[in-house]
């Protein structure tokens, strides 16, 4: 939460208001060429400057993109278009990245169901498949294991296989996804807490 600001202006240029905030609070702004001279009327008392700024920008269809300690102010249309372009670039990069295969042996978690249910079974699941339910071996409870969780994090080109005998996952995907999945497996592959 920023320091409180008192601001009472009528038909002030929004760029002048941004300059005032820069001078008062040391915020670094870059104003995009898409931001034109917009007359703004503001009357706020003891409101955190960042909340006041956010309200002023929203009221004028402007937004902020943070880059380190610099805030870039642009129209929401420009920011939305740039965001869409960046998403396409990331998707294309993933699509063109080489595939890698890694083997992850689970110590406590099961790829699917309980150990007795998974033993001796193998399966191959691609990134496009939907979650599948596996029944557990005790008391009619359903224990899908971690395989459905992993499958949801694969790219379109990714696939996961598992070997029930060794409780090992064989993951093929782009390296970025494999790194993320490995972190998730480390988090999930923990012993069950002891109930006293």
C-alpha angles and dihedrals in degrees: 000000000000128000116281117270131202112203129167114170135146122211093345119164108257089226089060090052090052090050090051091052089048092053095044102041105020095243116159112227132181112192113213120228088244090070108090130188103293120181109226130189114202131174113173131150126198094346119145106260094233092054091047090048092049091052093047092050094047091049088056098041093251129134142189131240114195119216109175106302094339122095116205115204117206139148115282089242092058092046092048092049092048091048091052092049091050090050090053091049091051091047091050091048090052090046092053098040116108118255120245129196122214133176120223119187114205117221103188110000123074123230089221128004123320126335093259090050094048099042114117094002128121130188142176121214126179127207092256097059122098127237116287126207119233120191119230125232102240133069095340091285118148116234111175093183121216098297095093089051091052094046092057090058097053122105120239089268095045128103137181129204128182136203111213095198094061096022089233128152119215106203124190118185143104112309094248092060094043091054090051092047092049090055090049092049090051088054095046100038096081131128115263113261113257113248113216 
